[in-house]
């Protein structure tokens, strides 16, 4: 619909609030005083563990392509259409450099089909935000 109407789309948290970077493990903890992810159902220990197949898939594809999981995730988003403009968090220079390299990652139509097929077989556990934050978008 965005493409049809000439509307741009900026995905919020295109790297899954850090999950798709591969830096988060089932042992990761989040400080409830300083990190909003501590309140997100997707970042409970159980949800992190249940969602690890997604990271495993990204790790496998990124290893095949010789790039980072971040670059695969962002390249996949960019390949969805020119109206999609992901803006990942970039609070460190190394993150900026990794993110920028994603524009040079080319995914073939076969690779995109494989990613989509594999994604369809992965059930994502836990809501992406807390109920309080999700309720803000309903007003």
DSSP file (Angstrom, degrees, kcal/mol; ACC not computed):
  #  RESIDUE AA STRUCTURE BP1 BP2  ACC     N-H-->O    O-->H-N    N-H-->O    O-->H-N    TCO  KAPPA ALPHA  PHI   PSI    X-CA   Y-CA   Z-CA
    1    1 A X     >        0   0    0      0, 0.0     4,-2.5     0, 0.0     6,-0.2   0.000 360.0 360.0 360.0 -41.3    0.0    0.0    0.0
    2    2 A X  H  >> +     0   0    0      1,-0.2     5,-3.0     2,-0.2     4,-0.7   0.929 360.0  47.3 -58.2 -44.5    2.8    2.4    0.8
    3    3 A X  H >45S+     0   0    0      1,-0.2     3,-0.9     3,-0.2    -1,-0.2   0.933 111.5  50.6 -63.2 -45.3    4.3    1.8   -2.6
    4    4 A X  H 345S+     0   0    0      1,-0.2    -1,-0.2     2,-0.1    -2,-0.2   0.882 116.3  41.0 -58.2 -40.7    1.0    2.3   -4.3
    5    5 A X  H 3<5S-     0   0    0     -4,-2.5    -1,-0.2     2,-0.1    -2,-0.2   0.431 111.7-116.4 -91.4   0.2    0.3    5.6   -2.5
    6    6 A X  T <<5 +     0   0    0     -3,-0.9     2,-0.4    -4,-0.7    -3,-0.2   0.850  65.0 147.1  68.6  33.9    3.9    6.9   -2.8
    7    7 A X      < -     0   0    0     -5,-3.0    -1,-0.2    -6,-0.2     2,-0.2  -0.868  43.9-132.8-105.9 134.3    4.4    6.8    1.0
    8    8 A X        -     0   0    0     -2,-0.4     2,-0.4    -3,-0.1    76,-0.2  -0.505  15.9-149.4 -78.9 154.0    7.7    6.1    2.6
    9    9 A X  B     -a   84   0A   0     74,-3.4    76,-2.9    -2,-0.2     2,-0.7  -0.992   8.2-166.2-129.4 125.4    7.9    3.6    5.4
   10   10 A X        -     0   0    0     -2,-0.4     2,-0.2    74,-0.2    76,-0.2  -0.910  20.5-140.7-110.8 104.0   10.5    3.9    8.2
   11   11 A X    >   -     0   0    0     -2,-0.7    76,-0.7     1,-0.1     3,-0.6  -0.435  15.1-129.4 -66.3 132.2   10.6    0.6   10.2
   12   12 A X  T 3  S+     0   0    0      1,-0.3     4,-0.2    -2,-0.2    76,-0.1  -0.674  87.2   1.9 -80.3 131.9   10.9    1.1   13.9
   13   13 A X  T >  S-     0   0    0     -2,-0.4     3,-2.4    74,-0.3    -1,-0.3   0.951  72.4-177.2  60.7  54.0   13.7   -1.0   15.4
   14   14 A X  T <  S+     0   0    0     -3,-0.6    -1,-0.1     1,-0.3    74,-0.1   0.666  81.6  50.6 -62.8 -14.5   14.9   -2.5   12.2
   15   15 A X  T > >S-     0   0    0     59,-0.0     5,-2.2     4,-0.0     3,-0.6   0.045 123.4-102.6-108.4  25.2   17.5   -4.6   14.0
   16   16 A X  G X 5S-     0   0    0     -3,-2.4     3,-1.9     1,-0.2    -2,-0.1   0.866  72.2 -62.0  61.3  37.6   14.9   -5.9   16.6
   17   17 A X  G 3 5S-     0   0    0      1,-0.3    -1,-0.2    -4,-0.1    -3,-0.1   0.876 110.7 -40.6  53.2  40.6   16.2   -3.4   19.2
   18   18 A X  G X >S+     0   0    0     -3,-0.6     3,-1.2    -5,-0.0     5,-0.6   0.161 118.2 107.3  99.3 -16.5   19.5   -5.1   19.1
   19   19 A X  G X 5S+     0   0    0     -3,-1.9     3,-1.3     1,-0.3     5,-0.3   0.895  77.1  52.6 -62.8 -40.5   18.3   -8.7   18.8
   20   20 A X  G 3 <S+     0   0    0     -5,-2.2    -1,-0.3     1,-0.3    53,-0.2   0.493  91.8  75.9 -78.1  -1.7   19.3   -9.1   15.2
   21   21 A X  G < 5S-     0   0    0     -3,-1.2    49,-0.3    -6,-0.4    48,-0.3   0.690 101.4-126.5 -77.8 -17.9   22.8   -8.0   15.8
   22   22 A X  T < 5S+     0   0    0     -3,-1.3    -2,-0.1    -4,-0.4    -3,-0.1   0.411  84.4 108.7  85.9  -2.3   23.7  -11.3   17.3
   23   23 A X      < +     0   0    0     -5,-0.6     2,-0.5     2,-0.0    -4,-0.1   0.667  59.0  81.4 -80.9 -16.6   25.0   -9.6   20.5
   24   24 A X        +     0   0    0     -6,-0.4     2,-0.2    -5,-0.3    -2,-0.1  -0.786  59.0 177.8 -96.1 130.6   22.0  -10.8   22.6
   25   25 A X    >   -     0   0    0     -2,-0.5     3,-2.2     4,-0.0    24,-0.1  -0.744  48.7 -95.6-121.0 169.6   22.1  -14.3   24.0
   26   26 A X  T 3  S+     0   0    0      1,-0.3    23,-0.2    -2,-0.2    22,-0.1   0.719 126.0  56.8 -59.2 -18.0   19.7  -16.3   26.2
   27   27 A X  T 3  S+     0   0    0     21,-0.1    -1,-0.3     2,-0.1    18,-0.1   0.485  81.3 118.0 -90.2  -3.5   22.0  -15.2   29.1
   28   28 A X    <   -     0   0    0     -3,-2.2     2,-0.3    17,-0.1    20,-0.1  -0.353  44.6-167.5 -66.4 142.0   21.6  -11.4   28.4
   29   29 A X        -     0   0    0     -2,-0.0     2,-0.4    15,-0.0     9,-0.1  -0.920   8.9-146.6-127.5 157.3   19.9   -9.3   31.0
   30   30 A X        -     0   0    0     -2,-0.3     2,-0.5    13,-0.1     5,-0.0  -0.989  19.2-122.7-129.8 129.7   18.6   -5.8   30.8
   31   31 A X    >>  -     0   0    0     -2,-0.4     4,-2.7     1,-0.2     3,-0.9  -0.576  14.3-150.3 -73.5 118.1   18.7   -3.2   33.7
   32   32 A X  T 34 S+     0   0    0     -2,-0.5    -1,-0.2     1,-0.3     7,-0.0   0.676  94.7  55.9 -65.9 -16.3   15.1   -2.1   34.3
   33   33 A X  T 34 S+     0   0    0      1,-0.1    -1,-0.3     5,-0.0     3,-0.1   0.767 125.1  16.5 -83.6 -27.4   16.4    1.3   35.4
   34   34 A X  T <4 S+     0   0    0     -3,-0.9     2,-0.5     1,-0.2    -2,-0.2   0.495 116.1  62.4-126.2  -6.9   18.3    2.1   32.2
   35   35 A X    ><  -     0   0    0     -4,-2.7     3,-2.0     1,-0.1     4,-0.2  -0.938  55.1-159.1-133.5 111.4   17.1   -0.2   29.5
   36   36 A X  G >  S+     0   0    0     -2,-0.5     3,-2.6     1,-0.3     4,-0.4   0.773  87.9  76.3 -57.1 -27.4   13.5   -0.2   28.2
   37   37 A X  G >  S+     0   0    0      1,-0.3     3,-1.2     2,-0.2    -1,-0.3   0.746  77.7  74.6 -59.3 -21.2   14.1   -3.7   26.8
   38   38 A X  G <  S+     0   0    0     -3,-2.0    -1,-0.3    -7,-0.3    -2,-0.2   0.741 100.5  44.0 -61.5 -21.3   13.7   -5.0   30.4
   39   39 A X  G <  S+     0   0    0     -3,-2.6     2,-0.5    -4,-0.2    -1,-0.3   0.468  90.9 101.6-101.1  -4.1   10.0   -4.3   30.0
   40   40 A X    X   -     0   0    0     -3,-1.2     3,-2.2    -4,-0.4    90,-0.1  -0.707  67.2-143.5 -86.4 125.7    9.6   -5.8   26.5
   41   41 A X  G >  S+     0   0    0     -2,-0.5     3,-1.3    88,-0.3     6,-0.3   0.788  99.9  64.8 -55.6 -28.3    8.0   -9.3   26.4
   42   42 A X  G 3  S+     0   0    0     85,-1.6    -1,-0.3     1,-0.3     9,-0.1   0.657  98.5  55.7 -70.2 -13.8   10.3  -10.2   23.5
   43   43 A X  G <  S+     0   0    0     -3,-2.2    -1,-0.3    -6,-0.3    -2,-0.2   0.137  75.7 116.7-110.1  20.1   13.3   -9.8   25.8
   44   44 A X  S <> S-     0   0    0     -3,-1.3     4,-2.9     1,-0.1     5,-0.2  -0.507  81.0-110.1 -74.2 158.4   12.4  -12.2   28.6
   45   45 A X  H  > S+     0   0    0      1,-0.2     4,-2.4     2,-0.2     5,-0.2   0.899 119.5  50.8 -56.0 -41.0   14.8  -15.1   28.9
   46   46 A X  H  > S+     0   0    0      2,-0.2     4,-2.5     1,-0.2    -1,-0.2   0.913 112.3  44.7 -65.8 -43.1   12.1  -17.5   27.5
   47   47 A X  H  > S+     0   0    0     -6,-0.3     4,-2.0     2,-0.2    78,-0.3   0.910 111.7  52.5 -69.3 -41.0   11.4  -15.3   24.5
   48   48 A X  H  X S+     0   0    0     -4,-2.9     4,-0.5     2,-0.2     3,-0.2   0.953 112.6  45.5 -57.8 -48.4   15.0  -14.7   23.7
   49   49 A X  H >< S+     0   0    0     -4,-2.4     3,-1.1    -5,-0.2     4,-0.3   0.925 113.2  49.7 -60.4 -45.3   15.7  -18.5   23.8
   50   50 A X  H 3< S+     0   0    0     -4,-2.5     3,-0.5     1,-0.2    -1,-0.2   0.788 111.8  49.3 -65.5 -27.4   12.6  -19.2   21.7
   51   51 A X  H >X S+     0   0    0     -4,-2.0     3,-1.5    -3,-0.2     4,-0.9   0.429  79.5  98.9 -93.5   0.3   13.7  -16.6   19.1
   52   52 A X  H <X  +     0   0    0     -3,-1.1     4,-2.8    -4,-0.5     5,-0.2   0.784  68.2  71.1 -61.3 -27.4   17.3  -17.7   18.7
   53   53 A X  H 3> S+     0   0    0     -3,-0.5     4,-2.2    -4,-0.3    -1,-0.3   0.847  95.4  55.7 -57.2 -30.1   16.5  -19.7   15.5
   54   54 A X  H <> S+     0   0    0     -3,-1.5     4,-2.3     2,-0.2    -1,-0.2   0.934 109.5  44.1 -65.4 -45.1   16.1  -16.3   13.8
   55   55 A X  H  X S+     0   0    0     -4,-0.9     4,-2.9     2,-0.2    -2,-0.2   0.896 111.5  54.2 -66.1 -39.6   19.6  -15.3   14.8
   56   56 A X  H  X S+     0   0    0     -4,-2.8     4,-2.2     2,-0.2    -1,-0.2   0.910 108.6  49.2 -60.1 -41.9   20.9  -18.7   13.8
   57   57 A X  H  X S+     0   0    0     -4,-2.2     4,-2.5    -5,-0.2     5,-0.2   0.934 112.3  47.4 -62.5 -46.0   19.4  -18.2   10.4
   58   58 A X  H  X S+     0   0    0     -4,-2.3     4,-2.9     1,-0.2     5,-0.2   0.901 110.7  52.5 -62.4 -40.3   20.9  -14.7   10.0
   59   59 A X  H  X S+     0   0    0     -4,-2.9     4,-2.1     2,-0.2    -1,-0.2   0.912 110.4  48.2 -60.9 -42.4   24.3  -16.1   11.2
   60   60 A X  H  X S+     0   0    0     -4,-2.2     4,-2.0     2,-0.2    -2,-0.2   0.935 115.1  43.5 -64.1 -47.8   24.2  -18.8    8.6
   61   61 A X  H  X S+     0   0    0     -4,-2.5     4,-2.0     1,-0.2    -2,-0.2   0.906 113.6  50.9 -67.0 -41.4   23.3  -16.5    5.8
   62   62 A X  H  X>S+     0   0    0     -4,-2.9     5,-2.2    -5,-0.2     4,-1.4   0.880 109.1  51.5 -65.8 -36.3   25.8  -13.8    6.8
   63   63 A X  H  <5S+     0   0    0     -4,-2.1    -1,-0.2    -5,-0.2    -2,-0.2   0.908 109.3  50.5 -65.0 -40.8   28.6  -16.4    7.0
   64   64 A X  H  <5S+     0   0    0     -4,-2.0    -2,-0.2     1,-0.2    -1,-0.2   0.873 117.3  40.1 -62.3 -37.2   27.7  -17.5    3.5
   65   65 A X  H  <5S-     0   0    0     -4,-2.0    -1,-0.2    -5,-0.1    -2,-0.2   0.610 107.9-123.8 -89.2 -13.1   27.8  -14.0    2.2
   66   66 A X  T  <5S+     0   0    0     -4,-1.4     2,-0.2     1,-0.3    -3,-0.2   0.835  74.9 105.2  73.2  32.9   30.8  -12.9    4.2
   67   67 A X  S   <S-     0   0    0     -5,-2.2    -1,-0.3    -6,-0.1    -2,-0.1  -0.764  74.4 -84.7-132.8 178.4   29.0  -10.0    5.9
   68   68 A X     >  -     0   0    0     -2,-0.2     4,-1.8    30,-0.1     5,-0.1  -0.419  32.9-115.6 -84.6 162.7   27.5   -9.3    9.3
   69   69 A X  H  > S+     0   0    0    -48,-0.3     4,-2.7     1,-0.2     5,-0.2   0.856 118.1  58.0 -62.6 -34.7   24.1  -10.3   10.5
   70   70 A X  H  > S+     0   0    0    -49,-0.3     4,-2.6     1,-0.2     5,-0.3   0.929 105.2  49.3 -59.3 -46.2   23.3   -6.6   10.8
   71   71 A X  H  > S+     0   0    0      1,-0.2     4,-2.5     2,-0.2    -1,-0.2   0.876 111.4  48.9 -64.9 -37.7   24.1   -6.1    7.1
   72   72 A X  H  X S+     0   0    0     -4,-1.8     4,-2.6     2,-0.2    -2,-0.2   0.945 111.9  48.7 -65.5 -47.4   21.9   -9.1    6.1
   73   73 A X  H  X S+     0   0    0     -4,-2.7     4,-1.8     1,-0.2    -2,-0.2   0.922 116.9  41.2 -59.8 -45.5   19.0   -7.8    8.2
   74   74 A X  H  X S+     0   0    0     -4,-2.6     4,-2.8     2,-0.2    -1,-0.2   0.884 113.2  53.0 -71.9 -38.0   19.2   -4.3    6.7
   75   75 A X  H  X S+     0   0    0     -4,-2.5     4,-1.9    -5,-0.3    -2,-0.2   0.890 107.7  52.7 -63.5 -38.0   19.9   -5.5    3.2
   76   76 A X  H  X S+     0   0    0     -4,-2.6     4,-0.5     2,-0.2    -1,-0.2   0.933 110.9  46.7 -62.6 -45.4   16.7   -7.6    3.4
   77   77 A X  H >< S+     0   0    0     -4,-1.8     3,-1.5     1,-0.2     4,-0.4   0.940 111.8  50.3 -60.7 -46.8   14.7   -4.6    4.5
   78   78 A X  H >< S+     0   0    0     -4,-2.8     3,-1.0     1,-0.3    -1,-0.2   0.830 105.2  58.4 -61.3 -32.0   16.2   -2.4    1.7
   79   79 A X  H 3< S+     0   0    0     -4,-1.9    -1,-0.3     1,-0.2    -2,-0.2   0.617  88.0  76.5 -74.3 -11.6   15.4   -5.1   -0.8
   80   80 A X  T << S-     0   0    0     -3,-1.5    -1,-0.2    -4,-0.5     2,-0.2   0.721 116.2 -52.0 -73.2 -20.4   11.7   -5.0    0.1
   81   81 A X    X   -     0   0    0     -3,-1.0     3,-1.6    -4,-0.4    -1,-0.3  -0.696  46.0 -98.2 155.6 154.6   11.3   -1.7   -1.9
   82   82 A X  T 3  S+     0   0    0      1,-0.3    -1,-0.1    -2,-0.2    -3,-0.1   0.635 114.7  66.0 -69.3 -12.9   12.7    1.8   -2.4
   83   83 A X  T 3  S+     0   0    0    -75,-0.1   -74,-3.4    -3,-0.1     2,-0.6   0.521  83.2  89.0 -85.9  -5.8   10.0    3.2   -0.2
   84   84 A X  B <   +a    9   0A   0     -3,-1.6     2,-0.5   -76,-0.2   -74,-0.2  -0.836  52.6 178.2 -97.1 124.0   11.4    1.4    2.9
   85   85 A X        -     0   0    0    -76,-2.9     2,-0.2    -2,-0.6    -3,-0.1  -0.818  11.9-159.9-127.9  90.3   14.0    3.4    4.8
   86   86 A X        -     0   0    0     -2,-0.5     2,-0.5   -76,-0.2   -74,-0.1  -0.485   3.6-166.0 -71.2 138.2   15.3    1.7    7.9
   87   87 A X        -     0   0    0    -76,-0.7   -74,-0.3    -2,-0.2   -73,-0.2  -0.823  12.9-167.4-123.7  90.5   17.0    3.9   10.4
   88   88 A X        -     0   0    0     -2,-0.5     2,-0.1     1,-0.1   -76,-0.0  -0.368  33.3 -89.6 -76.9 157.5   18.9    1.7   12.8
   89   89 A X        -     0   0    0      1,-0.1    -1,-0.1    -2,-0.1     3,-0.1  -0.397  41.7-176.5 -63.8 141.0   20.3    2.9   16.1
   90   90 A X        +     0   0    0      1,-0.1    -1,-0.1    -2,-0.1     6,-0.1  -0.472  26.6 142.5-141.4  65.6   23.8    4.2   15.7
   91   91 A X        +     0   0    0     -2,-0.1     2,-0.3     4,-0.0    -1,-0.1   0.454  68.4  50.6 -89.9   2.3   25.2    5.2   19.0
   92   92 A X  S >> S-     0   0    0      1,-0.1     4,-1.9    -3,-0.1     3,-0.7  -0.993  80.9-125.8-137.2 145.6   28.7    4.0   18.3
   93   93 A X  H 3> S+     0   0    0     -2,-0.3     4,-2.5     1,-0.3     5,-0.2   0.877 111.3  56.9 -56.1 -41.1   31.0    4.6   15.3
   94   94 A X  H 3> S+     0   0    0      1,-0.2     4,-2.0     2,-0.2    -1,-0.3   0.847 105.9  51.2 -62.3 -32.7   31.4    0.8   14.7
   95   95 A X  H <> S+     0   0    0     -3,-0.7     4,-2.9     2,-0.2    -1,-0.2   0.913 108.9  50.6 -68.6 -42.8   27.6    0.5   14.4
   96   96 A X  H  X S+     0   0    0     -4,-1.9     4,-2.7     1,-0.2     5,-0.2   0.939 111.1  48.5 -59.0 -47.6   27.4    3.3   11.8
   97   97 A X  H  X S+     0   0    0     -4,-2.5     4,-1.5     1,-0.2    -1,-0.2   0.905 113.7  46.2 -61.6 -42.4   30.2    1.6    9.8
   98   98 A X  H  X S+     0   0    0     -4,-2.0     4,-0.5    -5,-0.2    -1,-0.2   0.919 113.4  49.3 -66.3 -43.8   28.5   -1.8    9.9
   99   99 A X  H >< S+     0   0    0     -4,-2.9     3,-1.5     1,-0.2     4,-0.3   0.921 108.5  52.5 -61.2 -45.6   25.0   -0.3    9.1
  100  100 A X  H >< S+     0   0    0     -4,-2.7     3,-1.5     1,-0.3     4,-0.3   0.850 100.0  62.9 -62.2 -35.3   26.3    1.7    6.1
  101  101 A X  H >< S+     0   0    0     -4,-1.5     3,-1.6     1,-0.3     4,-0.3   0.708  84.5  78.5 -63.9 -18.3   27.9   -1.4    4.6
  102  102 A X  G X< S+     0   0    0     -3,-1.5     3,-1.3    -4,-0.5    -1,-0.3   0.789  81.2  65.6 -63.4 -25.9   24.5   -3.0    4.2
  103  103 A X  G <  S+     0   0    0     -3,-1.5    -1,-0.3    -4,-0.3    -2,-0.2   0.713  99.5  53.4 -69.1 -17.2   23.8   -0.9    1.1
  104  104 A X  G <  S+     0   0    0     -3,-1.6     2,-0.6    -4,-0.3    -1,-0.3   0.471  85.4 100.1 -93.4  -2.6   26.6   -2.8   -0.6
  105  105 A X    <   -     0   0    0     -3,-1.3     2,-0.6    -4,-0.3   -40,-0.0  -0.749  59.4-160.3 -87.6 120.2   25.1   -6.2    0.2
  106  106 A X        -     0   0    0     -2,-0.6     2,-0.5   -27,-0.0   -30,-0.1  -0.887   3.6-163.8-104.5 124.1   23.2   -7.6   -2.8
  107  107 A X        -     0   0    0     -2,-0.6    -2,-0.0   -32,-0.2   -35,-0.0  -0.927  16.3-136.2-106.7 125.3   20.6  -10.3   -2.2
  108  108 A X     >  -     0   0    0     -2,-0.5     4,-2.6     1,-0.1     5,-0.2  -0.255  26.8-107.3 -71.7 165.4   19.5  -12.2   -5.2
  109  109 A X  H  > S+     0   0    0      1,-0.2     4,-2.3     2,-0.2     5,-0.1   0.867 123.5  53.1 -61.8 -34.5   15.9  -13.0   -5.8
  110  110 A X  H  > S+     0   0    0      2,-0.2     4,-2.3     1,-0.2    -1,-0.2   0.910 109.3  47.8 -66.1 -41.7   16.7  -16.7   -4.9
  111  111 A X  H  > S+     0   0    0      2,-0.2     4,-2.7     1,-0.2    -2,-0.2   0.899 111.7  50.1 -65.7 -40.0   18.3  -15.6   -1.6
  112  112 A X  H  X S+     0   0    0     -4,-2.6     4,-2.7     2,-0.2    -2,-0.2   0.908 111.0  49.1 -64.0 -41.2   15.3  -13.3   -0.8
  113  113 A X  H  X S+     0   0    0     -4,-2.3     4,-2.5     2,-0.2    -2,-0.2   0.901 111.6  49.6 -63.9 -40.5   12.9  -16.2   -1.5
  114  114 A X  H  X S+     0   0    0     -4,-2.3     4,-2.6     2,-0.2     5,-0.2   0.928 111.9  47.8 -64.3 -44.9   15.0  -18.5    0.7
  115  115 A X  H  X S+     0   0    0     -4,-2.7     4,-2.9     2,-0.2    -2,-0.2   0.940 113.2  48.2 -61.0 -47.1   15.0  -15.9    3.6
  116  116 A X  H  X S+     0   0    0     -4,-2.7     4,-2.0     1,-0.2    -2,-0.2   0.905 112.4  48.9 -61.4 -42.0   11.3  -15.4    3.3
  117  117 A X  H  X S+     0   0    0     -4,-2.5     4,-0.6     2,-0.2    -1,-0.2   0.919 113.9  45.7 -64.1 -43.1   10.6  -19.1    3.3
  118  118 A X  H >< S+     0   0    0     -4,-2.6     3,-1.0     1,-0.2    -2,-0.2   0.893 110.8  53.6 -68.3 -38.6   12.8  -19.7    6.3
  119  119 A X  H >< S+     0   0    0     -4,-2.9     3,-1.8     1,-0.2    -1,-0.2   0.882 101.3  59.9 -61.3 -37.8   11.2  -16.7    8.1
  120  120 A X  H 3< S+     0   0    0     -4,-2.0    -1,-0.2     1,-0.3    -2,-0.2   0.699 103.3  52.7 -66.6 -17.0    7.8  -18.2    7.5
  121  121 A X  T << S+     0   0    0     -3,-1.0     2,-0.6    -4,-0.6    -1,-0.3   0.357  93.1  85.3 -97.8   4.5    8.8  -21.2    9.5
  122  122 A X    <   -     0   0    0     -3,-1.8     2,-0.6    -4,-0.2   -71,-0.0  -0.927  67.0-151.2-111.8 117.2   10.1  -19.3   12.5
  123  123 A X        -     0   0    0     -2,-0.6     2,-0.4   -73,-0.1   -69,-0.1  -0.764  14.7-141.3 -86.4 122.1    7.5  -18.3   15.1
  124  124 A X        -     0   0    0     -2,-0.6     2,-0.4   -70,-0.0   -73,-0.1  -0.714  16.2-149.5 -87.0 131.3    8.5  -15.1   16.9
  125  125 A X        +     0   0    0     -2,-0.4   -74,-0.1   -78,-0.3    -1,-0.0  -0.802  52.3  24.4-105.3 140.9    7.7  -15.1   20.6
  126  126 A X  S    S-     0   0    0     -2,-0.4   -84,-0.1   -83,-0.1   -86,-0.0   0.437  86.9 -80.5  87.3 137.8    6.9  -12.2   22.8
  127  127 A X        -     0   0    0      1,-0.1   -85,-1.6     2,-0.1   -84,-0.2  -0.355  37.3-125.0 -65.9 150.6    5.4   -8.8   21.9
  128  128 A X  S    S+     0   0    0    -87,-0.2     2,-0.3   -86,-0.1    -1,-0.1   0.749  89.3  21.1 -73.1 -23.4    7.9   -6.3   20.5
  129  129 A X  S    S-     0   0    0    -89,-0.1   -88,-0.3   -90,-0.1    -2,-0.1  -0.889  92.1 -88.2-136.9 166.8    7.0   -3.6   23.1
  130  130 A X     >  -     0   0    0     -2,-0.3     4,-2.6   -90,-0.1     5,-0.2  -0.328  43.2-108.8 -69.0 160.3    5.5   -3.4   26.6
  131  131 A X  H  > S+     0   0    0      1,-0.2     4,-2.1   -92,-0.2     5,-0.1   0.873 119.4  56.3 -58.1 -37.9    1.7   -3.0   26.8
  132  132 A X  H  > S+     0   0    0      2,-0.2     4,-0.8     1,-0.2    -1,-0.2   0.927 110.8  41.8 -63.2 -45.6    2.2    0.6   28.0
  133  133 A X  H >> S+     0   0    0      1,-0.2     3,-0.7     2,-0.2     4,-0.7   0.901 113.5  52.7 -69.8 -39.9    4.2    1.5   24.9
  134  134 A X  H >< S+     0   0    0     -4,-2.6     3,-0.9     1,-0.2     4,-0.4   0.864 102.6  59.8 -62.8 -34.2    2.0   -0.4   22.5
  135  135 A X  H >< S+     0   0    0     -4,-2.1     3,-1.0     1,-0.2     4,-0.4   0.786  93.8  65.9 -66.0 -26.1   -1.0    1.5   24.0
  136  136 A X  H X< S+     0   0    0     -4,-0.8     3,-0.7    -3,-0.7    -1,-0.2   0.821  97.9  53.5 -63.6 -30.6    0.5    4.8   22.9
  137  137 A X  T << S+     0   0    0     -3,-0.9    -1,-0.2    -4,-0.7    -2,-0.2   0.591 100.3  62.6 -81.3  -8.6    0.1    3.8   19.3
  138  138 A X  T <         0   0    0     -3,-1.0    -1,-0.2    -4,-0.4    -2,-0.2   0.524 360.0 360.0 -92.1  -6.6   -3.6    3.1   19.7
  139  139 A X    <         0   0    0     -3,-0.7    -1,-0.2    -4,-0.4    -2,-0.1   0.461 360.0 360.0 -89.2 360.0   -4.5    6.7   20.7
